[in-house]
Amino acid sequence: MKTYIITGASKGLGEAIAEQCLQDGNHCIFVARSANDQLIEKAGSQGVKVSSIFADLGESDQLPELVDRIFSEISDAEELYLINNAGVVEPIKPVGQIEQERLETSIKVNFLAPMMLSNAFIERTRDFSGKKTIVNISSGAALRPYQGWAAYCSTKAGLEMFTRVTGAEQAQERHPVTIISFSPGIMDTNMQADIRQADEKDFAQAKTFHSFKEQGMLRPPQLVAEKLMALLEGGPLENGGFYDVKNLL
């Protein structure tokens, strides 16, 4: 049995990945701030094992307890996957105008939580000889600057370097974890809706992101999830590698 741990699984790309997980009859562990009753009901009707854990990744002091809860749900797994999908684009403000509390939330959700979960995953599966994979959902913002996205760009860039370093380290291990970054590109999700609501004085490229929606350029998250799952089920992955959905279409 394959076990998938998916953060931010209640909506957007996380929900779409969860849907793929259910189709294959795996054990899915959903971590989110809210329940997706539709997903849980679908899993029940298909006889798929699902564990739903409520957690706010912005509460970093609760992460050790979250790790315990996650691993208490795992049994009889032949392959283990951790998909660090949860993320926030806010605050969208120029540096010098960012509220400290919102900046801290961005750092905790986008950077600290996936680091801590990855660290715990590697520690607790050290002697597990089956296939082990971590996917950190990345962004083009990890590689290039956007005015008004200092928090988002910086946290994604930090996570990208964490992925590279961890990949280099794991290559030396007896039972290595494969860790990759996956950039889903622009999708039709709530995050894109939040971006379109940003004021132009805070986000210089607001009009560009409006045009993505108007011109039908936003990919369905279901398509992106399919490409990610195909990538994971395909040939060997470069440990610490960066994969962009645009190269998989």
N, C-alpha and C positions, 0 to 999 in steps of 0.2 A: 504494500500500500504506500502511496505517496502522501505525505503530509505537507500542506501549504499553510504557512502563517502569513496572513495578509493584513497589513495595517491600513487604516482608512478604507475599510472594506464596505462601508455602507452606501457609498455613492461614487459617481465618476468612474475613473479608471479602476479603482479598487473594486467597485461593484462588478465591473465588466470582467476583471480577472477572476473574481469569485465565481461568476457565471461559468467561465471556462473550466474552473476547478470542479464544479458540480457536474458538468457534462461528462467528465472523465471518471466519475465515481471515486474520487479521492477523499481523504480526510481534510477538511478545510477548517482552519482556526481563524475566525474573523475577529480583528481587534479594531474597535471604533468607538466614537463617543455616543453613537446612537445605534439602535437595532435596525436591521433591514428585515422586517417580518416577511416580506415577499420572498426573499432569498431563503430564509429559514424554512418557510412552508414548502418551497420548491424542493429543497433538499430532503425534507421529510417525505414528500410524495415520490421521490426517486430512490429513497432508501440510502441516501448518502449521509455519512457521518459528518456532523457540523458542530463546532464549538464556537459559541459567540461570547466574546469577552468585552465588557464595557470598560473603556479606559480613555483618559485624556492625556495624550503624550506631552502636553505642555506642563504637566505636573511631574517633573523629573524625579522628585523624591519618592514617587509611587512606582517608578520603573522596576526596581528590584522585586517588588511584590508582583508586578505584572509578569515578569520573567518566570517566577515560580508558578503562577497560574497557567501560563502558556505550556510550560514543560510538564505540568501535571496532567495535561490533556493528551500528551503524545504517548502512543504505545503501538507496537507492531509496525513501525514505519520502516520501509525499505529505502525510501528516499526522503530527504528533508529539504524544504525550501522556505526561506524567509524573504518576503517581498516587502521592503520598506517603501510603501507607497504614500503614506500620509504626508501632507505638506500644506503650507499656507503661503500665499503670495503677498499678503499684507505684512507689514505696512508699506503702502505705496506713497512714499514721501521723499523729498530730497534730504540728504544728510544735513543735519542742523535743525530739522523740523520733525524728526522721528520721536515719538513718545517712547520712553524707556520700557514701559510695560509691554508694548506691542513688539518692540525690538527683541526683548527677552523671549517672548512667545515664539517668534520666528526662529530664533537660535535653538530653542528647546525642541520644537517640533521638527524643523527641517534638518537639523544637524546633530544635536545632542542625543535625541531619542534613537535615530538609526545607528549612531555610533555605539550607544550602550546596548541596544538590542543585538547588534552584530557581534559585539564583544562577548556578550553572554551566550549567544548561539554557538560561537566558536569554542568557548570554554566548555560548555556543557555537552558538546558533541565530539570532543577531542578523540575519544576512543571509538566513535561510531565509524564503521568502515564502509557504509553505504554512500550513495551519492548525496552530497551536501552542497547547496547553492544559496547564495545571498544575492538578491537583486536590489540595488539602490536606484529608485526612480530619479533620474537626473533631469536635465533641461539644457537647452541651448544657452540659457542664462548662466550656466556654470562655466561657459567658455568665452562669453563676451558680455560687455557691460550694457545695461539699459538704465538711462537716467530715471531715477525714482524707485529703482529696484535694488538699492544698495543691500538691503537685508536679504532679499531673495537670491540675488546673484552671489553674494558672499557665502551664504550658507550652502548653496548648491555647489559652489566651487570648493568649499572646504570638504564637503562630502565626496566630491570627485577625487580629491587627493587622498582622503582616507581610504577610498576604494582601491586606488593604485598601490598604496603602501601595503594594505592588507593582502592584496593579491600577490605582491612580491614575497611577503612573509609566508603565506600559505603554500607557495610553491616548494618550500623546504620541508613541509610537514609530512609525516608518515601517512596520515589520513586527511589530506587537505580539503578545505572548503574552497569552492570556486565562488568568487565574488565579482560581480560586474556592475557597471552603470548602464542604465537603459534610458535613453531620451525618447519620450513618446511624441514629441513635437506638439503642434497646436491641435487641441481637441475641443469638441463641443461639450464643455463641462461647466459646473458652477464656478470654477476658478476663472475661466474665460469671461464669464458674466461679471465677476468681481472686477476684473481688469477693465472691462468696458465701462464700468461705473466710475473709474478713476478720473479725477479732474486733470485737464491738460496741463495746468500749472504744476501739478505734482508728477505727471508722467508724460514726457515729451512725445511718446509714440502712441498716445491714446487713439488717434485717428487711424493709425495703421491697424491696430487690433480691432477696431470697429469694422474696417474693411474686410478683415478675415471672415467675419460673420456674414457680412452683406454679400460677399462674393462666393460664399459656400466653400471656403477653404479649410474649415475646421473638420478634422477627421472624427468619425464616430469612435468613442472609446472602445466599443466592441471590436472594431477592426484592429485597433492597437493591441488590445488584449490577446487577440488571436495570434498576431505576429510575435508577441512576447512568448506565448506558450510554445509556439512552433520553434522559436529560437532555443528555448530551454530543452526541448525534446530532440533537438537536432544534434549536430556533431559537437566535438569538443569546443569549449569556449576559452578565450584568452583570459587567464586569471588577472583580474584588475582592469580588464578591457572596457572600453566605452563603445556601446552599440546604439546606433541611431535608427529609429523606425524608418526613416526615409530610405535607408539602404536595404530595407527588408521588403519594401513594397514592390 
